Amino acid sequence: MIRVTRLNGEQFALNADLIERVEAHPDTVAFLVDGTKYVVKESVEEVLREIREYRAGILATSYEMDRGEYRAAVAEVADEHSSVVPFPSREER
């Protein structure tokens, strides 16, 4: 999900995997695969940057999980925020 802003200032999250295209008309419009359109304050470049960062984050998390680093990072965050509970490993299930 990426965070974008409506023209009235309201922020919302948009599923980046459902975006078909983004155009400037002059307002930025995100077209979803189902035909839904969202007019947002961000420029086309800003929306594209958010999508790239979102996808890069998924790849980075996948890489960390593959190397076993993800559980350590989640455990560290859980220590700082007691409401976060790490997902149990296969051995713990």
Stockholm file with secondary structure:
# STOCKHOLM 1.0

chainA/1-93         MIRVTRLNGEQFALNADLIERVEAHPDTVAFLVDGTKYVVKESVEEVLREIREYRAGILATSYEMDRGEYRAAVAEVADEHSSVVPFPSREER
#=GR chainA/1-93 SS CEEEEBTTSCEEEECGGGEEEEEESSSEEEEETTSCEEEESSCHHHHHHHHHHHHHHHHHHHHHHHHTHHHHHHHHHHHHSTTCCCCCCTTTC
#=GC SS_cons        CEEEEBTTSCEEEECGGGEEEEEESSSEEEEETTSCEEEESSCHHHHHHHHHHHHHHHHHHHHHHHHTHHHHHHHHHHHHSTTCCCCCCTTTC
//
